[in-house]
């Protein structure tokens, strides 16, 4: 018996297959609409424009993140200079002071990303910096446990918008294969802050007693005042999105948006806030897998950065030497973070880099669990740093590469980073004073996080590979009216659209010709 499709086409099955090939070729054509067709961009040098973007955006944003990470983690340095004794803190109260930061930090990340899209980055990010700089400064003036908790809560609230906001913001400027190295350069400020923080804390400690303030208070006050100054300057330095950037000419703004649309970032020309985009992010399985991956690295990141001075201190080094010995590990991690970002951009296999880095970090913590040698444990610290720090920008770039739609991307990145930071609240409590000097329980829990992240990354790779294969076979094809709406075999549930542009705009990364990065 003949199939219904054959009965409807007199030429039979061969005719259907020929029509299928022709319509697929038609749907594969680039989008018909061109952003601002009246603007001639033929004379623009793309490489020169990219350098202009890099020098304008990356250095200042990296400096802001250096201040951010310095402000949140400097409490680990301050602990070595009498913070607990002066505020009469128990070990549990100190850990609670670390923990409360992550709750407010995590709660505000997703809303902040939506506000960033709705408002101008130059206003929103600068406003947040100014406020958290004030909170950091006041943190140096507290006299008791409740005062410390209050300042740490507000510090987390106002810092929450910077990291997810800047990563989302940068993804709105660069093609997918260009984003990794920029994210790595930006995040390398975190490793630089680890090195700089130890040096700065050792230098500020010499101010102990000046103005009646102990060394730990001066660490908070001076770092907070530097952030306040940077926040004011940011109102004039931070640029807005490509379509309104002041440092670009009209032709350059158009060129930037066109090149992004050519990279399947169709929303680069702008899109209106619709609940549909938020819902798509919440229902996307990639968002939830990405949350597990990011938790698998963010938990270890905070456990490492907050307690590295204490870990080294308990291996037999006094406060200032312990702070100084953190510097080389951060320097090596910083160099590797940038190198991995560049290689992942060129090779495109971000998922496999993720797996390799999880293995490197895991090997470091395995050594820390079983080692009873100070020298061997110090070596393991390098392995852990070189695995953890490059993971953060690599995972962020991997997620960003696989989410299209500006609002959807802002929510997906915000959810992943927010969930990761909630787990920072866990990892900030696992290094208990009674477990020193080897902290076996803390290292074991961090290793558990790394294992979870590794398994989630494997699941993500398998899922993306399957989706790409289904799209290659045409099983995700949508119906384009007047192009392929006569082929009965195309699944109606994939959607019906008037044009290819409409399909791309509405479906984002679910559009059938979009290919995920493995």
C-alpha positions in Angstrom: 0.0 0.0 0.0 1.3 3.5 -0.9 2.0 6.0 1.9 -0.2 9.1 2.1 2.8 11.3 1.1 3.4 9.2 -2.1 -0.3 9.4 -3.0 -0.2 13.2 -2.8 2.8 13.5 -5.1 2.4 11.9 -8.5 6.1 11.6 -9.0 6.3 9.3 -6.0 8.9 9.0 -3.3 11.8 10.3 -5.4 9.9 13.6 -5.9 9.3 13.9 -2.2 13.1 13.4 -1.4 14.1 16.0 -4.1 11.6 18.5 -2.7 12.9 17.8 0.8 16.5 18.6 -0.3 15.5 21.8 -2.1 13.5 23.1 0.8 16.2 22.3 3.4 18.7 24.2 1.2 16.2 27.1 1.1 15.8 27.1 4.9 19.5 27.0 5.3 20.0 30.2 3.5 21.0 33.2 5.7 18.4 35.4 7.2 16.8 37.7 4.6 16.7 40.8 6.7 19.9 42.9 7.2 20.3 45.1 10.2 20.3 48.8 9.1 20.6 48.0 5.3 21.0 51.7 4.6 24.4 51.8 6.4 27.5 50.8 4.3 30.1 49.0 6.5 32.4 47.8 3.6 35.3 50.0 4.7 35.6 48.7 8.3 38.7 46.6 9.3 37.3 43.8 11.4 40.5 43.0 13.2 41.2 46.6 14.0 37.6 47.0 15.4 38.0 43.9 17.6 41.2 45.4 19.1 39.2 48.5 19.8 36.5 46.6 21.5 39.1 44.6 23.6 41.0 47.6 24.8 37.9 49.6 25.6 35.9 46.8 27.4 38.2 44.2 28.9 40.8 46.0 31.1 38.4 48.1 33.1 35.9 45.3 33.6 38.7 43.0 34.7 39.9 45.6 37.2 36.4 45.9 38.6 36.2 42.1 39.1 39.6 42.2 40.8 38.2 44.6 43.3 35.0 42.5 43.6 36.8 39.3 44.4 39.3 41.1 46.6 36.5 42.5 48.7 34.6 39.3 49.1 37.6 37.1 49.9 39.7 39.5 52.0 38.0 38.3 55.1 40.2 35.2 54.8 43.3 37.4 54.9 41.8 39.5 57.8 41.3 36.4 59.8 45.0 36.0 60.2 45.3 39.4 61.7 43.0 39.0 64.7 39.5 39.5 63.3 38.0 36.6 65.3 39.7 37.7 68.6 38.8 41.4 68.3 35.1 40.7 67.5 34.9 37.8 70.0 33.9 35.4 67.3 33.6 31.6 67.7 34.6 29.4 64.8 30.9 28.8 64.0 30.2 32.6 64.0 33.1 33.2 61.6 31.8 30.6 59.2 28.3 32.1 59.4 29.9 35.5 58.5 31.2 33.8 55.3 27.9 32.0 54.6 25.5 34.9 54.8 27.3 36.6 51.9 26.4 33.8 49.6 22.6 33.9 50.3 22.1 37.5 49.4 24.6 37.1 46.5 22.7 34.2 45.0 19.2 35.7 45.5 19.9 38.8 43.5 21.9 37.5 40.6 19.1 36.6 38.2 17.1 39.8 38.9 20.2 41.9 38.5 20.9 40.4 35.0 17.4 41.3 33.9 17.8 44.9 35.3 21.1 45.1 33.4 19.4 44.3 30.1 16.6 46.8 30.9 18.9 49.6 32.1 22.2 50.9 30.9 25.2 48.9 32.0 27.1 52.1 32.7 24.5 53.1 35.3 23.5 49.7 36.8 27.0 48.2 37.3 28.5 51.5 38.5 25.6 52.0 41.0 26.2 48.5 42.4 29.9 49.1 42.8 29.4 52.3 44.6 27.1 50.7 47.1 29.2 47.6 47.8 32.3 49.8 48.2 30.5 51.6 51.0 29.5 48.3 52.6 33.1 47.1 52.4 34.4 50.3 54.0 31.8 50.1 56.9 32.8 46.4 57.4 36.1 47.7 58.8 34.2 49.8 61.4 32.1 47.0 62.9 32.5 46.1 66.6 30.6 42.8 67.0 29.2 39.7 65.4 25.8 41.2 64.3 27.6 44.2 62.7 29.8 41.8 60.6 26.7 39.7 59.6 24.8 42.8 58.4 27.7 44.1 56.3 28.4 40.7 54.8 24.7 40.4 53.8 24.7 43.8 52.0 28.1 43.2 50.5 26.7 40.0 48.8 23.5 41.8 47.8 25.4 44.6 45.9 28.2 42.5 44.5 25.8 40.0 43.0 25.3 41.8 39.8 28.9 42.2 38.6 30.1 38.7 37.6 27.0 37.3 35.9 26.2 40.8 34.5 29.7 41.3 32.9 29.8 37.8 31.5 26.4 38.3 29.9 27.4 41.8 28.8 30.6 40.6 27.1 28.6 37.8 25.3 26.6 40.6 23.6 29.8 42.0 22.0 31.6 38.9 20.7 31.1 35.9 18.4 30.8 32.6 20.2 34.4 31.5 19.2 35.8 34.8 20.4 34.1 34.9 23.8 36.1 32.3 25.7 39.4 34.2 25.8 37.7 37.4 26.8 35.8 35.6 29.6 39.1 34.1 30.7 40.9 37.5 30.7 38.1 39.0 32.7 38.0 36.1 35.2 41.8 36.1 35.4 41.3 39.1 37.6 40.0 36.7 40.3 43.3 34.8 40.3 45.2 38.1 40.2 43.1 39.2 43.2 44.2 36.1 45.1 47.8 36.9 44.5 47.4 40.7 45.0 45.2 40.1 48.1 47.9 38.3 49.9 50.5 41.0 49.0 48.1 43.8 49.9 47.1 42.2 53.2 50.7 41.8 54.2 51.4 45.5 53.4 48.3 46.9 55.1 49.1 44.8 58.2 51.9 47.4 58.8 49.2 49.9 59.6 48.1 48.0 62.7 47.2 50.5 65.4 47.0 53.6 63.3 43.9 55.6 64.2 43.2 53.1 66.8 42.2 50.5 64.2 43.7 47.0 64.0 45.2 45.6 60.8 42.2 43.6 59.8 40.0 46.8 59.9 42.4 48.7 57.7 42.2 45.8 55.1 38.5 46.3 54.8 38.5 50.1 54.9 41.2 50.7 52.3 39.9 48.1 49.9 36.4 49.5 50.3 37.5 53.1 49.6 39.3 51.9 46.4 36.0 50.3 45.3 34.0 53.5 45.9 36.4 55.5 43.8 36.2 52.9 41.0 32.4 52.9 41.2 32.3 56.7 40.6 34.7 56.4 37.7 32.7 53.6 36.2 29.8 55.9 35.4 32.1 57.5 32.8 34.1 54.5 31.7 31.7 51.6 31.3 30.1 51.4 27.8 26.6 50.3 27.1 25.4 47.7 24.5 26.7 47.7 20.9 23.7 49.5 19.4 24.3 52.6 21.6 28.0 52.4 22.5 29.5 55.9 22.6 33.0 54.9 21.6 31.9 53.5 18.3 30.9 55.3 15.1 27.5 54.5 13.6 29.0 52.3 11.0 31.0 50.4 13.6 27.9 49.8 15.7 26.1 48.4 12.7 29.0 46.2 11.8 29.3 44.7 15.3 25.6 43.8 15.3 25.7 42.3 11.8 28.7 40.1 12.6 26.9 38.8 15.7 23.8 38.0 13.7 26.0 36.1 11.2 27.1 34.0 14.2 23.5 33.0 15.0 23.1 35.7 17.6 20.0 37.1 16.0 18.9 38.9 19.2 22.0 41.2 18.9 19.8 43.8 17.2 17.7 44.0 20.3 14.6 42.3 21.6 11.7 43.2 23.8 11.3 41.6 27.2 8.7 38.8 26.9 7.8 36.2 29.5 8.3 33.6 26.7 12.1 34.2 26.8 12.2 33.8 30.6 10.0 30.6 30.4 12.3 29.2 27.7 15.3 29.6 30.0 13.5 28.0 33.0 12.3 25.0 30.9 15.6 24.5 29.1 17.4 21.3 30.2 20.7 23.0 29.4 20.1 25.6 32.1 19.6 22.9 34.8 22.6 20.8 33.7 24.7 24.0 33.6 23.7 24.8 37.1 25.1 21.5 38.3 28.3 21.9 36.3 28.8 25.4 37.7 28.1 24.3 41.3 30.7 21.7 40.8 33.3 24.4 40.2 32.0 27.3 42.2 31.8 25.4 45.5 35.5 24.5 45.2 36.4 28.0 44.1 35.1 29.6 47.3 36.4 26.9 49.5 39.8 27.4 48.0 39.9 31.2 47.9 38.5 31.7 51.4 40.6 29.1 53.2 43.9 29.0 51.2 45.7 31.3 53.7 44.4 29.3 56.6 45.4 26.0 55.0 48.9 27.2 54.3 49.0 28.7 57.8 48.2 25.4 59.4 51.0 23.7 57.4 53.4 25.6 59.6 53.7 29.1 58.2 52.8 32.3 60.1 50.3 34.9 59.0 52.4 37.1 56.7 54.4 34.2 55.1 51.1 32.2 54.7 49.5 35.1 52.8 52.7 35.5 50.6 52.8 31.8 49.8 49.4 32.0 48.2 50.7 34.4 45.5 52.6 31.9 43.3 49.7 29.5 43.1 47.4 32.3 41.9 50.0 33.5 39.4 50.3 30.1 37.8 46.5 29.6 37.7 46.1 33.1 36.1 48.4 32.2 33.3 46.7 28.8 32.7 43.3 30.4 32.8 44.2 32.7 29.8 45.9 29.9 27.9 42.9 27.6 28.3 40.5 30.3 27.2 42.5 30.9 24.0 42.9 27.2 23.2 39.2 26.5 23.8 38.3 29.3 21.4 40.5 28.0 18.7 39.6 24.3 19.1 36.0 24.8 20.1 35.8 21.7 22.4 34.9 23.5 25.6 33.1 20.5 27.0 36.3 18.3 26.8 38.4 21.1 28.3 35.9 21.2 31.1 36.3 17.4 31.8 40.1 17.7 31.7 40.1 20.6 34.2 37.8 18.8 36.6 40.3 15.9 36.5 43.2 18.2 37.3 41.4 19.9 40.2 40.3 16.5 41.5 43.8 15.2 41.5 44.9 18.1 43.6 42.2 17.5 46.3 42.9 13.7 46.3 46.5 14.5 47.3 45.3 17.0 49.9 43.1 14.4 51.5 45.8 11.7 51.8 49.0 13.9 52.2 50.6 14.4 55.5 53.5 16.3 54.1 53.5 20.1 54.0 55.6 20.2 50.8 53.3 17.7 49.0 50.2 19.5 50.2 51.5 22.8 48.9 52.2 21.2 45.5 48.6 19.9 45.5 47.4 23.5 46.1 48.9 24.3 42.7 47.1 21.5 41.0 43.8 22.5 42.6 44.2 26.2 41.6 45.1 25.2 38.0 42.0 23.1 37.7 39.5 25.3 39.4 40.2 28.8 38.1 40.3 28.0 34.3 37.0 26.1 34.8 35.0 29.1 35.7 35.3 31.1 32.4 35.4 27.9 30.3 32.0 26.8 31.8 30.6 30.3 31.4 31.6 30.5 27.8 30.3 27.0 27.1 26.9 27.9 28.5 26.8 31.2 26.7 27.8 29.6 23.4 24.8 27.3 23.6 22.1 29.8 24.5 20.7 32.3 22.0 18.4 35.1 22.9 19.6 38.0 25.0 17.0 37.7 27.7 17.2 33.9 27.8 21.0 34.0 28.0 20.9 36.6 30.8 18.5 34.4 32.8 20.3 31.1 32.1 23.7 32.5 33.1 22.2 34.2 36.1 20.6 30.9 37.3 23.8 28.9 36.9 26.0 31.4 38.6 23.4 31.9 41.4 23.1 28.2 42.1 26.9 27.9 42.1 27.1 30.7 44.7 24.5 29.0 46.9 26.9 26.1 47.1 29.6 28.6 48.0 27.6 28.9 51.3 28.2 25.2 51.8 31.9 25.1 50.9 32.5 28.1 53.2 31.5 26.0 56.2 33.4 22.8 55.6 36.8 23.9 56.8 36.3 23.7 60.5 38.9 24.7 63.1 38.7 21.3 64.8 39.8 19.6 61.5 43.1 21.5 61.2 45.8 21.1 60.1 44.8 18.7 57.3 41.1 19.5 56.9 40.3 16.1 55.5 36.5 16.6 55.7 36.6 19.9 53.9 38.8 18.5 51.1 36.6 15.5 50.8 33.4 17.6 50.3 35.2 19.8 47.7 36.2 16.6 45.9 32.5 15.5 45.9 31.6 18.8 44.2 34.2 18.3 41.6 32.9 14.7 40.9 29.4 16.1 40.6 30.5 18.8 38.1 32.4 16.2 36.0 29.4 13.9 35.8 27.1 16.8 34.8 29.6 17.9 32.1 29.5 14.4 30.6 25.7 14.5 30.5 25.8 18.0 28.9 28.1 16.7 26.1 25.9 13.7 25.4 22.8 15.9 25.3 24.3 18.5 23.0 25.7 15.8 20.7 22.3 14.1 20.5 20.5 17.4 19.7 23.0 18.3 16.9 22.4 14.8 15.4 18.6 15.2 15.5 18.9 18.6 13.8 21.2 17.1 11.2 18.6 14.5 10.4 15.9 17.1 10.1 13.9 15.9 13.1 13.8 19.4 14.6 12.8 21.2 11.4 10.1 23.9 11.8 7.6 24.7 9.0 8.3 27.9 7.0 5.2 29.0 5.2 5.8 29.0 1.4 9.1 27.2 1.7 8.5 23.7 3.3 4.9 23.8 4.4 3.9 21.3 1.7 6.0 18.5 3.1 3.7 16.4 5.2 6.5 14.6 7.0 7.7 17.7 8.8 6.6 17.6 12.4 4.0 20.3 13.1 5.0 20.5 16.8 8.3 22.1 15.9 6.4 25.3 15.0 5.1 27.1 11.9 6.5 30.5 10.9 6.1 33.0 8.2 9.8 33.5 7.6 13.2 32.1 8.6 13.8 35.3 10.5 10.7 34.8 12.5 11.7 31.3 13.4 15.2 32.4 14.5 13.9 35.3 16.5 11.3 33.2 18.3 13.1 29.9 18.9 16.7 31.2 19.6 19.0 28.2 20.1 16.1 25.8 19.4 16.0 26.9 15.8 16.7 23.8 13.7 19.9 25.2 12.0 21.5 26.3 15.2 24.4 24.0 16.2 25.5 23.5 19.8 29.2 23.8 20.8 30.5 20.6 22.3 
